[in-house]
Each structure stands twice: as C-alpha cells, then as structure tokens.
Amino acid sequence: MTGKTIAEKILSSHSGRSLKAGDFAVCKVDFTFGQDGTSSIIIDRVKELGIDKLKTKFCMVIDHSAPSPNEGVSRVHKKMRRFSADFRSRLYDVGCGVCHQVIPESGYILPGDLVLGADSHTCTYGAIGVFATGVGSTDLAVALATGKNWFKVPETIKIIVQGKQPKGIFAKDIILYIIGGIGANGATYKAVEFSGEVIDQLDMDGRFTFCNMVVEMGAKAGFMPQDKKTIAWLKGVSGIKREIKTVSPDKNAEYCDTIEFDISKLKPQASIPHNVDTTVDAAKLRNVLINEAFLGTCTNGRLADLRVAASILKSRKVSPRVKFIVAPASRSIFLEALKNGIIDTLVRSGAVVVAPGCGPCVGTHNGVPADGEIVISTANRNFKGRMGNPKAFIYLASPATVTASAIEGRITDPRKYL
C-alpha cells in the first residue's frame, strides 16, 4: 500500500476519510482570510447568504492599499471595519503589514492546518507545514457560511535542491532558478514538496520566500519540511494555544514527478519582463538602466531581507537616478529593523521607507512607475501592469541584487558588495 504525501495527509484528516491524489472531498477549513482587494466581495456574498455567524475562524487585513490612496478604497476599508465589528472577527488595519506575514505571526495557524485565503499567495504558509491555497471571494464566503469547502486532492511534485549554496545566492535566486526550469505552468494544480540539503539549511525567511512563489509555477500549495527551525520559529510567535504537531510525507509516498536541482554553480538571478519564468543571470543584464528599485512584499520584506540590504548600503548611497522604496512586511519586522539600526542605514543611504504592507507591488499607490520606466523588485510577479502601469518594465531579483542595482543605477550582480 502506497503512503501519503503531505497534501494527501492534511486533506484526509480534514475530510474524515482516506484520500489520494485525484479524489474529491468536502473538507473542514481551519482558518480563512481576505484582504482589502478581495474582502468587499466576501462581505457582499456573506450578506447574500444571510449568515449571522461565521462558521470558521476569519480575519481581514488592510494591506494592499494602506493607507488608502483614494475615496473608493476608503469606502472599502470602512466596510471592512464595520463587518469586523459586527461579526467580532479580527481586523489587521493600516500599518499592521502584509497578510502573508501577519497571519503566520499571529499564531492562528499551525502545521497540518487547512487554510483558505482570498489571495493567490496564500501558499506562503506551506513554509510552516500548512495546506494553504488561494480561492476566489465567493468560495471564501462559502467557507465562512459552512465551515467547509470542496477540494480536489492535488498530485505532488517532489523538488530536491542539492549542492553547496554559493556566496551571494539567496532563497530568491534559487526559487527563480527553479521556476525558470519548471516553467510558469509546470506545476499547475499540483502540490510541491521541497527537500534536500539546501532546503534544510534555509532559514525560515528563505522558506517563506520559496513557498510564496510556488503559485508562479502554477502550484496549488507548497510544503517545507518542519524541523527544529520551524518549531523554534513557531514557539517565538505569540498567541499559540495548541500543540504543535508536524506533518511529513510517508517514505513510500507516491509523487507524480521528482525533480532535482543542483545550485552549486548558480549565479544571482533576475526575471525579465513580463514573465516570472524568464530567468537569466543578473550579470547579463548589466546594461539595463533602472529608474526604481523596490524592496519588500510578501516574498522579500522580512527582517533577513532588510538586513542584507542595510549591509550592502552601509557607507554607500542610492544612485540619484533611482527611487529606492522599502516596505517592511509587518509592523513587528519594522520595529525590529528600527531597533537594529537597519532602517536608519536605509534612510541615510537615500531609501524611502513606506508603511508596512504591500507597497508598490500591487500597483494601487506608492511608487507607480511612469511610462517606459524600468523597475527591479523583490516581488513575486512582473506581469505587464503589475505595479500600476502596463507601459513600465519590471525585473525580479533578490534583495541583494535589488539593493546593489539601486546603488549603481543599473541591474547589478551583488556579489562584489557582499
């Protein structure tokens, strides 16, 4: 009898029966959330369904347009605040940070949980062993009304990352390289399990970066092994009231594919507009002049990311041709960066620090580029119009590459600064 993958185990435990890839099941949902780009529709659907009590844990996060840039968004924010008060659900208001950072920080979710979020990068929580996936606002409202939703159990791809991690190579470089190899549709409606010596050595910030971007290869969910680092990170989170139980695949679990990557000779990567999977060595783009650099987002706005930027910028200045915008992923990260002198270094170098949240990534405010402008960003997407202007060009790279590029005013291999 074949064993189970992590996805099969979590969905089985939430359906009350043994499931394998390809099965359909109705599963109990542990936690749900919406953000200010999706919550308005959730609220409307809940009202249409006539619900007076939510059947699953729920929170909303004001992060995509925070603080509000216009009247219309302000109305949405007001609507969210009223709903939260009426249903006594948790609201993370302006300045709390990005949903995909504040929710894991909250202690609401633990390994083995099943989470639905009205945001495509909900898959981020696989870094702590959660089956977390993005759904539409109406599907989210159905979970609020019933406490459940239907799922098709995904097949799982096992990705093994081996080799000695070279100097100047960060989690973002590795996951961009993997997406470039697999392709934007290479894991559509699959789950992904990461393993290998490189994965074992990654810190938690790096693991969140990996899982955040599995949707960029089409995946439904991504999972990291839960080890001592995971447990230590979770124990450092406030509000955890449940026992932490890890979830691992069976030794004889069945995978639809197993793919190995050796990163021993990997160089800093960059993704070329307008597709995430068009990756090349950053050094090959040294003739590309930039107008804007952005450090932040649910992919790379964490403390380790801000720290590496500050280490590069120490005693250096941002190019006068470049707008360098920094958005910490959460208030707690912002405070820690202040305490450690990281924010001081960034600001003195010429960077502009904005409120914790999504910042320029979503394109509603904060750093919308002009026609023809070139941006290098630590975000997860570089689609046309992603940052608010379809006539701009977005390159993706690691925090180190983005910071080095901000200094030189052109896309730069950061290794000489490290």
HELIX and SHEET records of a PDB file:
HELIX    1   1 ILE A    6  SER A   15  1                                  10    
HELIX    2   2 SER A   39  LEU A   49  1                                  11    
HELIX    3   3 GLU A   71  PHE A   87  1                                  17    
HELIX    4   4 CYS A   99  SER A  106  1                                   8    
HELIX    5   5 SER A  120  ILE A  128  5                                   9    
HELIX    6   6 SER A  137  THR A  146  1                                  10    
HELIX    7   7 ALA A  171  ILE A  182  1                                  12    
HELIX    8   8 GLU A  197  GLN A  201  1                                   5    
HELIX    9   9 MET A  204  ASN A  212  1                                   9    
HELIX   10  10 VAL A  214  MET A  217  5                                   4    
HELIX   11  11 LYS A  228  LYS A  235  1                                   8    
HELIX   12  12 ALA A  282  LEU A  285  5                                   4    
HELIX   13  13 THR A  297  ASN A  300  1                                   4    
HELIX   14  14 LEU A  303  LEU A  313  1                                  11    
HELIX   15  15 ARG A  331  LYS A  339  1                                   9    
HELIX   16  16 ILE A  342  SER A  349  1                                   8    
HELIX   17  17 GLY A  359  VAL A  362  5                                   4    
HELIX   18  18 PRO A  399  GLU A  408  1                                  10    
HELIX   19  19 PRO A  414  TYR A  417  5                                   4    
SHEET    1   A 2 PHE A  24  LYS A  28  0                                        
SHEET    2   A 2 LYS A 148  LYS A 152 -1                                        
SHEET    1   B 5 ARG A  90  TYR A  92  0                                        
SHEET    2   B 5 LYS A  57  VAL A  61  1                                        
SHEET    3   B 5 PHE A  31  GLN A  35  1                                        
SHEET    4   B 5 LEU A 114  GLY A 117  1                                        
SHEET    5   B 5 PHE A 131  GLY A 134  1                                        
SHEET    1   C 4 ALA A 221  PHE A 223  0                                        
SHEET    2   C 4 LYS A 190  SER A 195  1                                        
SHEET    3   C 4 GLU A 155  GLN A 162  1                                        
SHEET    4   C 4 ASP A 257  ASP A 262  1                                        
SHEET    1   D 7 THR A 279  ASP A 281  0                                        
SHEET    2   D 7 GLN A 269  SER A 271 -1                                        
SHEET    3   D 7 PHE A 393  ALA A 397 -1                                        
SHEET    4   D 7 ILE A 374  SER A 377  1                                        
SHEET    5   D 7 GLU A 292  LEU A 295  1                                        
SHEET    6   D 7 LYS A 323  VAL A 326  1                                        
SHEET    7   D 7 VAL A 352  VAL A 353  1                                        
END                                                                             
